[in-house]
């Protein structure tokens, strides 16, 4: 296994201004990739760019709203114009707008589908000619356990977009396999980010962690490293797949089993 598994690979990471996207961008740069940070909020992107630059990495920044077709085309064009090629696209940006199905908002639904799902089509279509020119490449997507594996009230827009993303991954993988372009994704569970910290205080986050078999929330790096594997030569024979990274949160049939797990641990640890 190479210590710099992405040496010289030109990569786009959408939603790289904070959270999981920033973690992916920083670790890809650490692994030798040249990273285009694509984010809606320039100030956040500049923070990610500074951390990569300070660590000796090679990165650039473009501030775009990935929910538009023009923005998807522009980030591809800017990346190729800067480095002359493209090897990897990571679509991580996401909208979490939502609400009850019966009172859904047409505008919010369109925003979520455009950012989360339609961008898969738009980015891929713009990137594929450049990936083919390199003899292959990687299309990677941050999906979610919400939608493909579990459900949560009020998240139907988001869940539907991620379920659609997984279907896109499988179909695009078949279409592009003979071009040497693999298509894969990672399904995060509960990952501690600034966005997550806005949803709950420390006590609330601790309660959430109790329902995760591993016992804690994940970190952005926990998603970034599987992405590195899928982007690297080690993952060249994997396509059309998603890796679930959730600390085991989707395993229990009921939270009651986690209480039983605590009991088993107490018994096994006693004399």
DAGIWO-V145543 format. One record per pair of residues at least 24 apart in sequence whose ideal C-beta (glycine too) atoms are under 10 Angstrom apart, sorted by the first residue. I is the first residue (numbers start at 1). J is the second residue. D is the distance in Angstrom with one decimal. If there is no record, write none. Layout:
i={I;I}
j={J;J}
d={D;D}
This chain:
i={1;1;1;1;2;2;2;2;2;3;3;3;4;4;4;4;4;5;5;5;5;5;5;5;5;5;5;5;6;6;6;6;6;6;6;6;6;6;6;6;6;6;7;7;7;7;7;8;8;8;8;8;8;8;9;9;9;9;9;9;9;9;9;9;9;9;9;10;10;10;10;10;10;10;10;10;10;10;10;10;10;10;10;10;11;11;11;11;11;11;11;11;11;11;11;11;11;11;11;11;12;12;12;12;12;12;12;12;12;12;12;12;12;12;12;12;12;12;12;12;13;13;13;13;13;13;13;13;13;13;13;13;13;13;13;14;14;14;14;14;14;14;14;14;14;14;14;14;14;14;14;14;14;14;14;15;15;15;15;15;15;15;15;15;15;15;15;15;15;16;16;16;16;16;16;16;16;16;16;16;17;17;17;17;17;17;17;17;17;17;17;17;18;18;18;18;18;18;18;18;18;19;19;19;19;19;19;19;19;19;19;19;19;19;20;20;20;20;20;20;20;20;20;20;20;20;20;20;20;20;20;20;21;21;21;21;21;21;21;21;21;21;21;21;22;22;22;22;22;22;22;22;22;22;23;23;23;23;23;23;23;23;23;23;23;23;24;24;24;24;24;24;24;24;24;24;24;24;24;24;24;25;25;25;25;25;25;25;25;25;25;26;26;26;26;26;26;26;26;27;27;27;27;27;27;27;27;27;28;28;28;28;28;28;28;28;28;29;29;29;29;29;29;30;30;30;30;30;31;31;31;31;31;31;32;32;33;33;33;33;33;33;33;33;33;34;34;34;34;34;34;34;34;34;34;35;35;35;35;35;35;36;36;36;36;36;36;36;36;36;36;36;36;37;37;37;37;38;38;38;38;38;38;38;38;38;38;38;38;38;38;38;38;38;38;39;39;39;39;39;39;40;40;40;40;40;40;40;40;41;44;58;64;65;65;65;65;66;66;66;66;66;66;66;66;66;66;66;66;67;67;67;67;67;67;67;67;67;67;67;67;68;68;68;68;68;69;69;69;69;69;69;69;69;70;71;71;71;71;72;72;72;72;72;72;72;72;72;72;72;73;73;73;73;73;74;75;75;75;75;75;76;76;76;76;76;76;76;76;76;77;77;79;79;80;80;80;80;80;84;85;85;85;85;85;86;86;86;86;86;86;86;86;86;87;87;87;87;87;87;87;87;87;88;88;88;88;88;88;88;88;88;88;89;89;89;89;89;89;89;89;89;89;89;89;89;89;89;89;90;90;90;90;90;90;90;90;90;90;90;90;91;91;91;91;91;91;91;91;91;91;91;91;91;91;91;91;92;92;92;92;92;92;92;92;92;92;93;93;93;94;94;94;94;94;94;94;94;94;95;95;95;96;96;96;96;96;96;96;97;97;97;98;98;98;98;98;98;98;98;99;99;99;99;99;100;100;100;101;101;101;101;104;104;105;108;109;109;109;109;110;111;112;112;112;112;112;112;112;112;113;113;113;113;113;114;115;116;116;116;116;116;116;116;116;116;116;116;116;117;117;117;117;117;117;117;117;117;118;118;118;119;119;120;120;120;120;120;120;120;120;120;121;121;124;124;124;124;124;124;127;128;128;128;128;128;131;131;131;131;131;132;132;132;132;134;134;135;135;135;136;136;136;136;136;136;136;136;137;137;137;137;137;137;137;138;138;138;138;138;138;138;138;138;138;138;138;139;139;139;139;139;139;139;139;139;139;139;139;139;140;140;140;140;140;140;140;140;140;140;140;140;141;141;141;141;141;141;141;141;141;141;141;141;141;142;142;142;142;142;142;142;142;143;143;143;143;143;143;143;143;143;143;144;144;144;144;144;144;144;144;145;145;145;145;145;145;145;145;145;145;146;146;146;146;147;148;148;148;148;148;149;149;149;149;149;149;149;150;150;150;150;162;162;165;166;166;166;169;169;169;169;170;170;170;170;171;172;172;173;173;173;173;174;174;176;176;177;177;180;180;181;182;182;182;182;182;182;182;182;182;183;183;183;183;183;184;184;184;184;184;184;184;184;184;184;184;184;185;185;185;185;185;185;185;185;186;186;186;186;186;186;186;186;186;186;186;186;186;187;187;187;187;187;187;187;187;188;188;188;188;188;188;188;188;188;188;189;189;189;189;189;189;189;189;189;189;189;189;190;190;190;190;190;190;191;191;191;191;191;191;191;191;191;191;192;192;192;192;192;192;193;193;193;193;193;208;209;209;210;210;210;210;211;211;211;211;211;212;212;212;212;212;212;212;212;213;213;213;213;213;213;213;213;213;213;214;214;214;214;215;215;215;215;215;216;217;217;218;218;218;218;222;222}
j={229;232;233;234;31;32;232;233;234;30;31;32;30;31;32;33;232;30;31;32;33;228;229;231;232;233;234;235;30;31;32;33;34;35;87;88;138;227;228;231;232;233;31;32;33;34;232;32;33;34;58;83;85;87;33;34;35;83;85;86;87;88;134;137;138;231;232;34;35;36;58;79;80;82;83;84;85;86;87;88;89;130;134;137;35;36;37;59;79;83;86;87;88;89;90;137;138;140;227;231;36;37;38;62;72;75;76;78;79;80;86;87;88;89;90;91;92;123;127;140;37;38;39;48;59;88;89;90;91;92;93;140;142;224;227;38;39;40;62;64;66;71;72;75;89;90;91;92;93;94;115;119;123;141;142;39;40;44;45;66;90;91;92;93;94;95;115;119;142;44;45;48;49;52;59;61;62;90;92;93;41;42;43;44;45;46;47;48;49;61;63;93;43;44;45;47;48;193;194;195;220;44;92;94;142;188;191;192;193;194;195;196;220;223;90;92;93;94;142;186;188;191;193;195;218;219;220;221;222;223;224;227;45;48;90;91;92;93;94;142;193;220;223;224;47;48;49;51;52;92;193;194;220;224;48;92;191;193;219;220;221;222;223;224;225;227;48;90;92;140;142;186;220;221;223;224;225;226;227;228;231;49;51;52;57;59;61;90;92;220;224;51;52;55;57;59;220;221;224;52;57;220;221;223;224;225;227;228;52;57;59;88;90;224;227;228;231;53;55;56;57;58;59;55;56;57;224;228;57;224;225;228;231;232;57;58;57;58;59;87;88;90;228;231;232;58;59;60;79;82;83;85;86;87;88;59;60;61;79;88;90;60;61;62;75;76;78;79;80;82;83;86;89;61;62;63;75;62;63;64;65;66;71;72;74;75;76;78;79;89;90;91;92;93;123;63;64;65;66;92;93;64;65;66;67;71;93;95;115;65;194;83;93;93;111;114;115;91;92;93;94;95;114;115;116;118;119;122;123;93;95;110;111;112;113;114;115;116;118;119;122;114;115;118;119;122;114;118;119;121;122;123;125;126;122;114;119;122;123;114;118;119;120;121;122;123;124;125;126;127;122;123;125;126;127;126;119;122;123;126;127;122;123;124;125;126;127;128;129;130;126;130;127;130;126;127;129;130;133;130;130;131;133;134;137;126;127;128;129;130;131;133;134;137;127;130;131;134;135;136;137;138;231;127;131;137;138;139;140;227;230;231;232;120;123;124;126;127;128;130;131;137;138;139;140;141;181;183;231;123;138;139;140;141;142;185;186;224;227;230;231;115;116;117;119;120;122;123;124;127;139;140;141;142;143;165;185;140;141;142;143;186;188;220;223;224;227;119;123;142;119;142;143;144;158;161;162;165;195;157;158;161;144;146;155;157;158;195;199;155;157;158;152;153;154;155;156;157;158;159;153;154;155;156;157;153;154;156;153;154;156;157;156;157;157;157;156;157;160;161;157;157;155;156;157;158;159;160;161;162;157;158;160;161;164;161;161;141;142;143;144;147;157;158;160;161;162;164;165;141;160;161;162;163;164;165;167;168;161;164;168;161;165;161;164;165;167;168;169;172;183;185;168;172;168;172;175;176;181;183;181;172;175;176;179;181;176;179;180;181;182;176;179;180;181;180;181;179;180;181;176;177;178;179;180;181;182;236;176;179;180;181;182;183;231;180;181;182;183;184;227;230;231;232;235;236;239;168;169;172;173;176;181;182;183;184;185;230;231;239;169;182;183;184;185;186;226;227;228;230;231;235;165;166;168;169;172;183;184;185;186;187;227;230;242;185;186;187;188;191;223;227;242;168;169;184;185;186;187;188;242;243;244;185;186;187;188;189;242;244;246;187;188;189;190;242;244;245;246;249;250;187;188;189;250;187;185;187;242;244;250;187;189;242;244;246;249;250;189;246;249;250;187;242;242;240;241;242;239;240;241;242;239;240;241;242;240;239;240;238;239;240;241;239;240;239;240;239;240;236;239;239;230;231;235;236;237;238;239;240;241;230;238;239;240;241;226;227;229;230;231;235;238;239;240;241;242;243;226;227;230;240;241;242;243;244;222;223;224;225;226;227;229;230;241;242;243;244;245;223;226;242;243;244;245;246;250;218;220;222;223;226;243;244;245;246;247;214;217;218;222;223;244;245;246;247;248;249;250;216;217;218;246;247;249;217;218;219;220;221;222;223;245;246;247;216;217;218;219;220;222;217;218;219;220;223;249;247;249;255;258;259;262;247;249;252;255;258;246;247;248;249;250;251;252;258;246;247;248;249;250;251;252;257;258;261;246;247;248;249;247;248;258;261;262;247;247;249;245;246;247;249;246;247}
d={9.5;8.5;9.5;6.6;8.4;8.5;7.5;7.7;8.5;10.0;8.3;8.8;8.1;5.5;3.7;8.9;9.8;10.0;5.1;7.3;9.0;6.0;8.2;7.8;4.0;7.2;6.9;9.4;8.9;4.2;5.0;4.0;9.0;9.3;8.4;7.5;9.7;10.0;6.7;6.0;6.1;9.3;7.5;3.6;7.8;9.8;9.7;6.3;7.6;7.0;9.2;9.3;9.5;8.3;4.7;7.1;9.3;9.9;9.3;9.3;4.3;5.6;9.5;8.7;8.4;7.1;8.5;4.9;8.4;7.7;9.4;6.4;8.0;8.4;4.6;7.9;5.4;5.3;5.0;7.2;9.8;9.0;8.8;9.4;5.1;6.9;9.9;9.3;8.4;9.6;8.2;6.6;4.2;7.5;6.6;9.8;8.5;9.2;9.9;7.4;4.6;8.6;5.9;9.0;10.0;5.9;7.2;9.1;5.4;9.8;7.2;9.5;7.3;5.0;6.7;8.3;9.9;7.8;7.8;10.0;6.4;6.6;8.8;8.9;9.3;8.7;8.4;4.5;8.5;6.0;8.9;9.1;9.6;9.6;9.0;4.6;7.5;9.3;9.9;8.4;5.0;9.4;8.8;7.3;8.2;6.9;5.1;5.4;4.0;9.0;9.0;7.2;7.4;9.7;8.9;6.2;8.0;9.6;9.9;7.4;8.9;8.0;4.3;3.1;6.4;9.8;8.7;9.9;7.7;8.5;6.7;5.6;9.0;9.6;8.9;8.6;9.9;8.3;6.9;8.2;5.4;8.1;7.9;3.0;4.5;8.4;7.3;5.9;9.3;8.9;8.7;9.0;10.0;4.9;8.9;7.8;7.5;6.9;5.7;7.6;9.0;9.3;8.6;9.5;9.9;9.9;7.5;9.1;3.6;6.2;5.9;8.1;6.0;9.4;10.0;6.0;9.9;8.9;6.1;8.9;6.5;6.0;6.4;9.3;9.3;9.3;4.7;9.3;9.1;5.0;7.5;9.2;9.6;8.0;8.0;9.6;4.2;6.7;8.9;7.6;9.3;8.0;9.3;9.3;7.8;4.6;9.9;7.9;9.4;9.3;8.8;9.6;6.6;9.2;9.3;9.3;8.7;8.6;7.3;2.7;5.3;8.4;6.6;4.6;9.2;9.1;9.9;5.8;6.0;8.7;7.8;9.2;7.3;9.0;6.8;4.5;9.4;10.0;5.4;8.5;9.4;8.7;8.9;6.7;8.9;7.0;10.0;8.3;8.7;9.7;8.4;5.9;5.8;7.5;7.6;8.9;8.4;8.5;7.5;9.9;9.9;8.5;6.2;9.4;4.0;6.7;7.9;6.2;9.1;8.6;9.1;7.8;7.6;7.3;7.5;6.8;7.2;9.0;7.1;8.7;3.3;6.8;5.7;6.7;9.0;6.6;9.2;9.1;9.4;9.3;9.5;5.7;8.4;7.7;8.5;8.7;8.2;7.9;8.8;8.1;7.0;9.9;9.0;7.8;9.8;4.5;7.1;8.1;8.7;8.3;5.4;9.5;10.0;8.9;9.8;4.4;7.7;9.5;9.4;9.3;9.2;5.4;7.7;6.4;6.7;9.2;6.9;4.4;9.6;7.3;8.2;8.9;9.5;4.7;7.3;9.1;9.9;5.4;8.1;5.7;9.8;6.5;8.3;9.4;9.3;4.8;9.8;8.8;8.6;9.8;9.5;9.2;9.1;7.3;9.5;6.4;7.7;9.6;8.7;9.8;7.5;6.9;5.2;7.4;8.7;9.2;7.5;10.0;9.1;10.0;9.3;8.6;9.3;9.0;9.7;9.1;8.0;7.6;9.5;4.8;9.5;9.6;8.4;6.0;9.5;9.5;5.1;8.4;7.7;8.3;7.4;8.6;6.2;9.0;8.9;3.9;4.3;8.8;7.5;6.7;9.4;7.3;9.4;9.3;8.9;8.4;8.8;7.9;8.9;9.2;5.2;9.9;9.3;9.0;9.1;10.0;8.5;8.4;9.5;9.9;8.6;5.8;9.5;8.6;3.7;4.8;9.0;8.2;5.8;8.9;7.3;8.8;8.7;4.9;9.8;8.9;10.0;9.9;7.6;8.2;9.4;9.3;7.0;9.8;9.3;4.2;5.5;9.8;9.2;6.9;7.8;9.5;9.0;8.6;9.7;9.2;9.8;5.8;9.4;9.9;6.7;9.2;7.3;5.8;9.4;9.4;6.0;9.8;9.3;4.1;6.4;8.4;7.2;7.0;9.7;8.6;7.2;5.9;9.9;8.5;5.0;6.9;8.4;9.1;8.6;6.2;4.4;8.0;6.8;9.2;9.3;5.1;9.5;9.8;5.7;7.3;8.9;4.9;9.5;9.3;8.0;7.7;7.2;5.4;6.9;8.9;9.9;9.9;9.8;9.6;8.2;8.5;4.6;7.5;7.4;9.7;9.5;9.5;6.3;9.3;7.6;9.5;8.8;9.8;5.8;6.0;9.4;5.5;8.4;9.8;7.8;7.3;5.0;7.0;9.8;8.5;9.0;8.4;7.7;4.2;10.0;9.2;9.8;10.0;8.5;9.8;8.6;7.1;9.8;8.3;9.4;6.9;9.5;8.0;7.5;8.0;8.4;9.6;9.5;8.1;7.5;8.1;9.9;9.7;7.8;8.7;5.8;7.4;9.5;9.7;6.2;7.7;9.1;9.2;5.0;5.0;6.7;5.0;5.7;8.6;9.9;6.0;9.1;8.3;7.7;7.8;6.4;8.1;9.6;9.0;5.2;9.1;7.5;7.2;8.6;6.5;9.1;5.3;8.8;9.3;9.4;8.5;9.7;9.6;4.2;6.0;9.8;8.2;5.4;9.9;7.3;9.8;7.8;5.6;8.0;9.3;8.1;9.4;9.4;9.2;9.1;9.7;8.5;7.0;9.0;3.6;6.7;8.1;6.7;9.9;8.1;4.4;8.1;9.1;4.7;5.8;9.5;7.2;8.9;9.3;10.0;9.8;9.5;9.2;8.1;5.8;9.9;4.9;8.1;7.9;9.4;9.5;7.2;8.8;8.2;6.2;9.7;8.4;9.0;7.9;8.9;9.1;9.3;7.0;7.7;6.9;8.2;7.3;8.1;5.1;10.0;8.8;5.4;8.2;7.3;8.6;9.4;8.5;5.8;9.5;8.9;9.9;10.0;6.4;2.6;5.5;7.8;8.4;9.0;8.5;7.4;5.2;8.0;9.9;9.3;9.8;7.2;5.6;7.9;7.6;9.3;6.7;4.9;8.7;7.9;9.1;9.4;9.5;8.2;6.7;8.5;7.5;6.4;7.3;4.6;7.8;9.1;9.8;9.9;9.5;9.1;8.6;7.8;5.9;6.5;7.6;9.6;5.8;9.9;5.7;6.2;9.5;5.6;8.5;7.7;6.1;9.6;7.9;7.6;4.0;7.8;9.6;9.6;9.9;8.1;6.8;6.0;8.3;6.7;9.9;6.8;8.0;9.8;9.6;7.5;9.7;4.4;6.7;4.7;7.9;5.5;9.4;9.1;9.3;9.3;5.7;6.2;8.4;9.5;9.7;9.5;5.0;7.1;5.1;8.8;9.6;6.3;8.8;5.3;7.1;5.3;8.7;9.3;8.8;9.8;9.0;9.3;6.2;7.1;8.5;9.6;6.9;9.1;9.5;6.9;8.3;9.4;5.0;8.9;9.1;8.2;5.6;7.9;9.7;8.7;9.7;9.7;5.8;8.8;6.2;7.7;6.4;9.2;4.7;8.4;8.9;8.3;9.2;8.1;9.4;4.3;3.3;7.9;8.4;6.7;8.0;9.7;5.9;8.1;8.5;10.0;8.3;7.4;9.0;7.0;6.9;8.3;6.5;4.0;8.2;9.1;9.5;9.8;5.8;6.3;8.9;9.2;8.8;9.4;4.6;8.9;7.3;6.0;6.3;7.1;5.2;6.8;7.6;9.6;9.0;8.2;9.5;7.6;4.3;7.5;9.9;9.4;5.5;8.9;9.5;5.0;5.9;9.5;7.4;9.7;6.6;5.0;8.0;5.8;9.2;9.7;5.1;6.9;4.6;6.8;7.1;8.8;6.9;9.0;7.9;5.1;9.5;9.7;8.5;5.7;6.9;9.9;9.6;8.4;6.5;9.2;9.6;7.5;6.7;2.5;5.9;8.3;4.5;6.9;9.1;4.9;6.6;7.1;7.3;6.3;6.5;4.5;6.8;6.3;9.6;6.8;6.3;8.3;8.9;9.4;8.4;4.3;6.8;6.0;8.1;9.5;9.2;9.6;8.8;6.5;10.0;9.0;8.6;9.7;8.5;7.1;9.2;8.9;9.8;6.7;8.0;5.5;6.2;7.5;4.4;6.5;4.6;9.8;9.5;9.5;8.3;9.2;6.4;3.4;7.1;9.7;6.1;7.0;9.0;6.6;6.8;8.8;3.8;5.6;8.3;7.8;9.4;9.4;9.7;9.7;6.9;7.6;9.5;6.6;7.4;5.8;9.3;9.4;8.2}
